[in-house]
Amino acid sequence: MFTDRSGIDLRVQLGRLQLANPILVASGTFGYAREMERIVDLGRLGGIVPKTITMQSRPGNRPWRTVETAAGLLNSIGLDNDGLEFFVRHHLPYLSSLPTATLVSIAGRTHDEFVAMAHRLDRESGIAALELNISCPNVSGGIDFGTDAEMCCRLVSGVRQACRFPVAAKLTPNVTRIAEIAQAAAEGGADAISLINTVQGMAIDWRRKRPLLGNVLGGLSGPAIKPIALRCVYQVSRAVATPLIGIGGIACIDDVMEFFVAGATAVQIGTANYYDPTVSTRILDQLPAALVEAGARSVAELVGTLQTMAEEASSPLARVSAAT
Ligand SMILES: Cc1cc2nc3c(=O)[nH]c(=O)nc-3n(C[C@H](O)[C@H](O)[C@H](O)COP(=O)(O)O)c2cc1C
């Protein structure tokens, strides 16, 4: 069912990827979905992005790996996962049995490893898209693709050629000019750009003069980063035509609507799942009414409708009314 009784169309198009609705759950915050099945009606989600997988299994970083901060969560998990083959054998069959889209998140240490992972996954069915995690602040290597425009462009293009799936590039906010990296991803052929991964940060126990995270540095998520994520979506939406997936601190319907107006076509919900795994379906219930309130019959009608004062002042209508 794509429209509700009010005739609102919840479908969204992200390049070659069509989703039944724009509410997804973010990588690393929803496990591999099975553990949520008794709490959440998984089939209602617009999509699931399972925990990032790497070619080989990884033990992740030493503890502590999470710390709560004011209005946020700091983590340094370090891409703890059982590797690609384990995912294909043990998680993908369940994920692909769900009536929702699975966007498989992959991270390679090198360009060739990313491409090899895409190539290997191309043999599998039940994958709606790949999300390239080129933005994890908690591992060395890999993140270069999210901070170097040329490497990013070449990587997206290489992965696109290696598989039949739509490709989303997930970017880090930990760069000076995120629009430049997004332009490179768009040039490489990304179907969508996911914004943002966590913001690098740290927490300190001053009495012991020790960092609280075993890895010293970590990635900040949750409400604390929403303004940064909105800024990134806004800046990137003005720089590329590629559809955007907004991520960062989303916890309620108003947050979602803000991301649409800023320029996102879909959103992912992350940290909020930790204290309320039903948040995504509740937001989905509220979405049609919010779209009606915004005067839109579809999400697409609302995307990027933000008007700044500078733009209003330079619009032809404003010039006429200023002159009269
Ligand atoms: C504990 C934890 C683990 C995460 N693991 C991943 C991961 O494996 N891959 C990834 O792309 N992002 C990962 N993220 C980042 C989230 O997907 C998301 O981009 C970020 O947390 C911002 O959204 P939020 O504020 O809604 O959590 C992780 C976040 C948290 C809190």
The ligand as an SDF file (V2000), in Angstrom:
LIG
                    3D

 31 33  0  0  0  0  0  0  0  0999 V2000
   26.6870    2.2270   18.2250 C   0  0  0  0  0  0  0  0  0  0  0  0
   26.6980    2.7180   16.8030 C   0  0  0  0  0  0  0  0  0  0  0  0
   27.2280    1.9180   15.8100 C   0  0  0  0  0  0  0  0  0  0  0  0
   27.2620    2.3810   14.4840 C   0  0  0  0  0  0  0  0  0  0  0  0
   27.7500    1.5650   13.4980 N   0  0  0  0  0  0  0  0  0  0  0  0
   27.7100    1.9810   12.2230 C   0  0  0  0  0  0  0  0  0  0  0  0
   28.1320    1.1280   11.1740 C   0  0  0  0  0  0  0  0  0  0  0  0
   28.5000   -0.0230   11.3690 O   0  0  0  0  0  0  0  0  0  0  0  0
   28.0950    1.6100    9.9020 N   0  0  0  0  0  0  0  0  0  0  0  0
   27.6570    2.8800    9.6160 C   0  0  0  0  0  0  0  0  0  0  0  0
   27.6370    3.2720    8.4470 O   0  0  0  0  0  0  0  0  0  0  0  0
   27.2400    3.7010   10.5920 N   0  0  0  0  0  0  0  0  0  0  0  0
   27.2460    3.2810   11.8630 C   0  0  0  0  0  0  0  0  0  0  0  0
   26.7960    4.1170   12.8540 N   0  0  0  0  0  0  0  0  0  0  0  0
   26.3470    5.4730   12.5030 C   0  0  0  0  0  0  0  0  0  0  0  0
   24.8360    5.5380   12.3130 C   0  0  0  0  0  0  0  0  0  0  0  0
   24.4180    4.7030   11.2660 O   0  0  0  0  0  0  0  0  0  0  0  0
   24.4030    6.9910   12.0100 C   0  0  0  0  0  0  0  0  0  0  0  0
   24.9970    7.4280   10.8190 O   0  0  0  0  0  0  0  0  0  0  0  0
   24.7990    7.9430   13.1310 C   0  0  0  0  0  0  0  0  0  0  0  0
   24.6770    7.3320   14.3900 O   0  0  0  0  0  0  0  0  0  0  0  0
   23.9610    9.2320   13.1100 C   0  0  0  0  0  0  0  0  0  0  0  0
   22.5940    8.9560   13.2540 O   0  0  0  0  0  0  0  0  0  0  0  0
   21.8410    9.0000   14.6980 P   0  0  0  0  0  0  0  0  0  0  0  0
   22.1930   10.3020   15.3350 O   0  0  0  0  0  0  0  0  0  0  0  0
   20.3740    8.8670   14.3720 O   0  0  0  0  0  0  0  0  0  0  0  0
   22.3580    7.8480   15.4730 O   0  0  0  0  0  0  0  0  0  0  0  0
   26.7540    3.6650   14.1810 C   0  0  0  0  0  0  0  0  0  0  0  0
   26.2070    4.4620   15.1930 C   0  0  0  0  0  0  0  0  0  0  0  0
   26.1650    4.0030   16.4950 C   0  0  0  0  0  0  0  0  0  0  0  0
   25.5580    4.8820   17.5540 C   0  0  0  0  0  0  0  0  0  0  0  0
  1  2  1  0
  2  3  1  0
  2 30  2  0
  3  4  2  0
  4  5  1  0
  4 28  1  0
  5  6  2  0
  6  7  1  0
  6 13  1  0
  7  8  2  0
  7  9  1  0
  9 10  1  0
 10 11  2  0
 10 12  1  0
 12 13  2  0
 13 14  1  0
 14 15  1  0
 14 28  1  0
 15 16  1  0
 16 17  1  0
 16 18  1  0
 18 19  1  0
 18 20  1  0
 20 21  1  0
 20 22  1  0
 22 23  1  0
 23 24  1  0
 24 25  2  0
 24 26  1  0
 24 27  1  0
 28 29  2  0
 29 30  1  0
 30 31  1  0
M  END
$$$$
